């Protein structure tokens, strides 16, 4: 809807844009004119005219990798240039002056936010389209070449994989290219792809993402294996990631895994708590996605979530800090059983993303926490291990437990007032 509305406005101002038909193509045409205008202003027009496809490749690199400072920005440009000029003799790297000039141009092209060196083209759908076009022109080698560049920081690799994973629904070809890149450099990329990135996705998207990576890893092991030990490790890790995700998916499928007639144990409670954790991870992924779209690296960080909880008073009277939020996302049982804390984290994540956490979702999350607490109360003390807590941990005990209806009313009041402020 956002893209269509922007395209309509552009077509009204300049009827020539209507010739491009699809709203995405209209926006891309508009952005490309903007790129060339900035390139001319920076004295780079001749460079991009002599090297067709280089300018979109640089914008794709910026959207894919991002940069926190000038050093990481130069590394990204170098990686993008080397990928674009694939096949050049070894050692004939990009000219340092060109790297500096292009880096400065990109800094002006999409100004940064939140202390980063670069911003990015938006919305995310548009960035995915630019990357997809560059990938297609490169005969599906650009992403693999960029992500396997040794000069990049881990954060840039993580961002690249995250951007692609979130574009996978609209651009499945990008996910396939990323899977092949991960399979080609598993030691560096596989842990990032199957844990850091997959944990930010909803269960369905994560399942599709990891399954595709697993297939690529197995396919590479069958076709060519210069390092059999590394191939076995990669295959085992992909299997483990898929098993881990299946456990998460199964936990999210039911409120209670243990039938009432059975006697649950601590492992059952931990498994049930994964349902709560999965819902929280889905909420956090919304905040992180908002950060990627807006170019803010801190969006969705543990500290950011904690600050929003305190700012909006989602948990009254409790001491919430980044360590508590991190411990919750690490699966600390006492925190996952703390309803005010869990609801506060979810509301903070959706608030960061600019999305309302509706009544149905709030009740579903509260019900999931209740399911864990109810199961924990049925666990008998065992001489061989501790009994799980049956009430909220110290965070919730220090805060006030509103009734769910009061909590929902408070939330509607806050979102309503925010909406009124924006409309006034």
C-alpha positions in Angstrom: 0.0 0.0 0.0 2.9 2.3 0.9 4.7 1.6 -2.4 1.5 2.0 -4.4 0.7 5.4 -2.8 4.2 6.7 -3.5 4.0 5.5 -7.1 0.7 7.3 -7.6 2.1 10.6 -6.2 5.1 10.3 -8.5 3.0 9.5 -11.6 0.8 12.5 -10.8 3.8 14.8 -10.6 5.5 13.3 -13.7 3.2 11.5 -16.1 6.2 9.8 -17.7 6.5 7.5 -14.7 3.1 6.0 -15.5 4.8 4.2 -18.4 6.6 1.9 -16.0 3.3 0.4 -14.9 4.1 -1.6 -11.8 4.5 0.6 -8.7 7.9 -0.9 -7.8 9.2 -0.1 -11.3 7.9 3.5 -10.9 9.8 3.9 -7.6 12.9 2.3 -9.1 12.8 4.6 -12.1 12.5 7.6 -9.7 15.4 6.4 -7.5 17.7 5.7 -10.5 17.2 9.3 -11.7 18.1 10.4 -8.2 21.2 8.2 -8.2 22.5 9.7 -11.5 21.7 13.2 -10.3 23.9 12.7 -7.2 26.6 11.0 -9.2 26.8 14.0 -11.5 27.0 16.3 -8.6 29.9 14.2 -7.2 31.8 14.1 -10.5 31.2 10.4 -11.0 28.9 10.4 -13.9 31.6 9.4 -16.4 32.7 6.5 -14.2 29.2 5.0 -14.1 28.6 5.7 -17.8 31.7 3.8 -18.8 30.8 0.9 -16.5 27.1 -0.1 -17.0 25.5 -1.7 -14.0 28.1 -0.4 -11.5 25.9 2.3 -10.0 23.0 -0.2 -9.1 25.7 -2.6 -7.8 27.0 0.1 -5.4 23.4 0.9 -4.1 22.8 -2.8 -3.7 26.0 -3.1 -1.7 25.0 -0.3 0.5 21.6 -1.8 1.2 23.0 -5.3 1.7 25.9 -4.6 4.0 25.5 -1.2 5.6 28.4 0.4 7.4 28.9 1.6 11.0 32.0 3.8 10.2 34.2 4.9 7.3 36.5 1.8 7.5 33.6 -0.6 7.2 32.1 1.5 4.5 35.3 1.3 2.4 35.4 -2.4 3.0 31.9 -2.8 1.7 32.6 -0.7 -1.4 35.7 -2.7 -2.1 33.7 -6.0 -1.8 31.0 -4.6 -4.1 33.5 -3.4 -6.7 35.3 -6.7 -6.6 32.0 -8.6 -7.0 31.0 -6.4 -9.9 34.3 -6.8 -11.7 34.4 -10.6 -11.1 37.1 -12.3 -13.1 39.8 -9.7 -12.9 43.3 -10.9 -12.4 44.3 -11.5 -8.8 45.7 -8.4 -7.1 44.0 -5.9 -9.4 41.8 -4.5 -6.7 39.7 -1.4 -7.0 41.4 2.0 -7.1 41.6 3.6 -3.7 40.5 7.0 -5.0 37.4 5.4 -6.6 36.6 3.6 -3.4 36.7 6.9 -1.5 34.7 8.8 -4.1 32.0 6.2 -4.3 31.8 5.8 -0.5 31.4 9.6 -0.1 28.7 9.6 -2.8 26.7 6.8 -1.0 26.9 8.7 2.3 25.2 11.6 0.6 22.8 9.4 -1.5 21.1 7.9 1.6 22.0 9.9 4.7 22.7 7.8 7.8 20.5 7.6 11.0 21.3 6.4 14.5 25.1 7.0 14.3 25.7 4.7 11.3 27.9 5.8 8.4 25.3 5.0 5.8 21.5 5.0 5.5 19.7 2.8 3.0 17.1 2.9 0.2 13.6 2.3 1.5 11.1 0.6 1.9 12.7 -2.8 2.3 10.8 -4.1 -0.7 12.6 -1.6 -2.9 16.0 -2.6 -1.5 15.2 -6.3 -2.3 14.3 -5.4 -5.8 17.6 -3.5 -6.4 19.7 -6.4 -5.0 17.7 -8.9 -7.0 18.3 -7.0 -10.3 22.1 -6.8 -9.6 22.1 -10.5 -8.7 20.4 -11.4 -11.9 22.8 -9.3 -14.1 25.8 -11.0 -12.4 24.5 -14.5 -13.3 23.6 -15.0 -9.7 27.2 -14.6 -8.4 27.1 -11.1 -6.8 25.7 -12.1 -3.4 28.1 -15.0 -3.0 31.1 -12.9 -4.0 30.1 -10.1 -1.7 29.3 -12.2 1.4 32.5 -14.2 1.1 34.7 -11.2 1.0 37.2 -11.5 3.9 37.5 -7.8 4.5 33.9 -7.5 5.8 33.0 -7.3 9.5 30.8 -9.9 11.1 28.0 -7.4 11.6 28.0 -6.6 7.8 27.7 -10.3 7.0 24.9 -10.7 9.5 23.1 -7.7 8.1 23.5 -9.0 4.5 22.0 -12.4 5.5 19.2 -10.7 7.5 18.2 -8.4 4.6 18.0 -11.3 2.2 16.1 -13.5 4.7 13.5 -10.8 5.0 13.2 -10.3 1.3 12.8 -14.0 0.7 9.0 -14.0 0.3 9.1 -11.4 -2.5 12.5 -12.4 -3.8 13.0 -16.2 -3.4 15.9 -16.1 -5.8 17.9 -14.1 -3.3 17.4 -16.7 -0.6 18.7 -19.4 -3.0 21.8 -17.3 -3.7 22.4 -16.7 0.0 22.0 -20.4 0.7 24.7 -21.2 -1.9 27.0 -18.5 -0.4 26.5 -20.0 3.1 27.3 -23.5 1.7 30.5 -22.2 0.0 31.8 -20.5 3.2 30.2 -22.4 6.1 32.8 -21.7 8.7 32.0 -18.0 8.6 28.4 -17.8 7.4 26.6 -20.9 8.6 26.4 -20.0 12.3 25.2 -16.5 11.5 22.6 -17.8 9.0 21.2 -20.6 11.1 21.2 -18.9 14.5 21.6 -15.1 14.5 19.4 -14.6 11.4 17.0 -17.5 11.8 16.2 -16.5 15.4 14.9 -13.1 14.1 12.4 -14.8 11.8 8.9 -16.1 12.4 8.8 -19.9 12.7 7.5 -20.5 9.2 10.0 -18.2 7.5 12.8 -19.6 9.6 11.9 -23.1 8.6 12.0 -22.3 5.0 15.2 -20.4 5.4 17.1 -23.1 7.2 15.7 -25.9 5.0 17.0 -24.1 1.9 20.5 -23.6 3.5 20.5 -27.3 4.6 19.8 -28.4 1.0 22.6 -26.2 -0.3 25.1 -27.5 2.3 24.2 -31.1 1.4 24.3 -30.5 -2.3 27.8 -28.9 -2.1 29.0 -31.8 0.1 27.8 -34.3 -2.6 29.2 -32.4 -5.6 32.6 -31.2 -4.3 34.2 -31.4 -0.9 37.8 -30.0 -0.8 37.6 -30.3 3.0 35.5 -33.4 4.0 35.8 -32.6 7.7 34.3 -29.1 7.2 31.6 -30.5 5.0 30.6 -33.0 7.7 30.6 -30.3 10.3 28.4 -28.0 8.1 26.0 -30.9 7.4 25.7 -31.7 11.1 25.2 -28.1 12.1 22.5 -27.6 9.5 20.8 -30.7 10.8 21.1 -29.4 14.4 19.7 -26.0 13.4 16.7 -27.6 11.7 16.0 -29.9 14.7 16.3 -26.8 17.0 13.7 -25.0 14.9 11.4 -28.0 14.8 11.4 -28.0 18.6 10.6 -24.3 18.6 7.8 -24.9 16.1 6.3 -27.8 18.0 6.4 -25.7 21.2 4.5 -22.9 19.5 1.8 -25.3 18.2 0.2 -26.0 21.5 -0.4 -24.3 24.8 0.3 -27.5 26.7 2.4 -30.4 25.4 1.9 -32.7 28.5 -1.6 -34.3 28.9 -3.3 -33.6 32.2 -3.0 -37.3 33.2 0.8 -37.3 32.9 3.2 -36.1 35.5 5.3 -33.3 34.0 9.0 -32.6 34.8 11.3 -29.7 34.5 12.1 -30.5 30.9 8.4 -30.3 30.0 8.2 -26.8 31.6 11.3 -25.7 29.7 9.8 -27.0 26.5 6.5 -25.2 27.2 8.4 -22.0 27.8 9.8 -22.1 24.3 6.3 -21.2 23.1 6.6 -17.9 25.0 10.1 -17.4 23.8 9.0 -18.0 20.2 6.3 -15.4 20.4 8.8 -12.9 21.9 11.3 -13.6 19.2 8.6 -12.9 16.6 7.9 -9.6 18.3 11.6 -8.6 18.4 12.0 -9.4 14.8 9.5 -6.7 14.0 11.6 -4.1 15.9 14.8 -5.3 14.2 13.2 -5.1 10.8 12.2 -1.6 11.5 15.8 -0.8 12.4 17.0 -2.3 9.1 14.4 -0.3 7.1 15.3 3.0 8.9 19.1 2.4 9.1 19.2 2.3 12.9 21.5 -0.4 14.2 20.2 -0.1 17.8 16.6 -0.9 17.0 15.5 -4.0 18.8 18.7 -4.2 20.9 18.3 -5.4 24.5 19.1 -2.0 25.8 16.7 -0.3 23.4 13.9 -2.6 24.4 14.6 -2.0 28.1 14.7 1.7 27.6 11.3 1.7 25.9 9.8 -0.5 28.7 10.9 2.1 31.2 9.9 5.1 29.1 6.4 3.8 28.5 6.0 2.3 31.9 4.9 -1.1 30.5 6.0 -2.8 33.8 5.2 -0.5 36.7 7.5 -0.4 39.7 10.1 -3.0 38.4 13.7 -2.6 37.6 14.1 -3.5 34.0 17.5 -3.2 32.3 19.2 -4.7 29.2 20.5 -7.7 31.2 17.0 -8.7 32.2 15.8 -8.4 28.6 18.8 -10.4 27.3 18.3 -13.1 29.9 14.6 -13.4 28.8 15.6 -13.9 25.2 18.2 -16.4 26.3 15.3 -18.5 27.7 15.6 -17.8 31.4 12.6 -19.7 32.8 11.8 -17.3 35.7 11.6 -14.4 33.2 9.5 -16.3 30.7 7.0 -17.0 33.5 6.9 -13.3 34.5 3.8 -12.1 32.7 4.2 -8.3 33.2 7.8 -8.6 32.0 6.9 -10.8 29.0 4.0 -8.5 28.0 6.2 -5.4 28.5 8.9 -6.7 26.2 6.4 -7.6 23.5 4.7 -4.3 23.7 8.1 -2.5 23.6 9.1 -4.4 20.5 5.9 -3.6 18.6 6.1 0.0 19.8 9.6 0.3 18.4 8.3 -1.1 15.1 5.4 1.4 15.1 2.8 -1.4 15.2 0.0 -1.9 17.7 0.2 -5.1 19.7 -3.5 -6.0 19.4 -5.8 -7.6 22.0 -5.7 -11.0 20.4 -2.0 -11.2 20.3 -1.7 -9.9 23.8 -4.1 -12.5 25.1 -2.3 -15.3 23.2 1.0 -14.3 24.8 -0.6 -14.0 28.3 -2.2 -17.4 27.8 1.1 -19.0 26.8 2.7 -17.6 30.0 -0.2 -19.0 32.0 0.3 -22.4 30.4 4.0 -22.5 31.6 3.0 -21.4 35.1 0.2 -24.0 35.3 2.6 -26.8 34.1 5.3 -25.7 36.6 2.8 -26.0 39.5 2.3 -29.6 38.7 6.0 -30.5 38.8 6.8 -32.5 41.9 10.0 -31.7 43.8 12.9 -33.9 42.8 15.9 -34.8 44.9 18.1 -34.7 41.8 17.2 -31.2 40.6 15.5 -27.9 41.5 11.8 -27.4 41.0 11.0 -24.7 38.5 9.5 -21.5 39.9 5.7 -21.5 40.0 5.4 -17.7 40.2 7.0 -14.8 38.4 10.7 -14.1 39.1 12.0 -11.1 41.0 11.3 -8.7 38.2 7.6 -9.3 38.2 7.5 -9.6 42.0 8.9 -6.1 42.2 6.3 -4.7 39.8 2.6 -4.5 39.8 0.5 -7.3 38.3 -2.3 -5.6 36.4 -5.2 -7.7 35.4 -5.1 -8.5 31.6 -8.2 -6.4 30.9 -6.6 -3.4 32.7 -3.4 -4.0 30.8 -5.2 -4.0 27.5 -7.1 -0.8 28.4 -3.9 0.9 29.3 -2.3 -0.2 26.0 -5.3 1.0 24.0 -5.2 4.4 25.8 -1.5 4.8 25.0 -1.8 3.8 21.4 -4.9 5.9 21.0 -3.2 9.0 22.4 -0.2 8.4 20.2 -2.5 8.2 17.2 -4.3 11.4 18.1 -1.0 13.2 18.5 0.1 12.1 15.0 -3.2 13.2 13.4 -3.3 16.5 15.1 
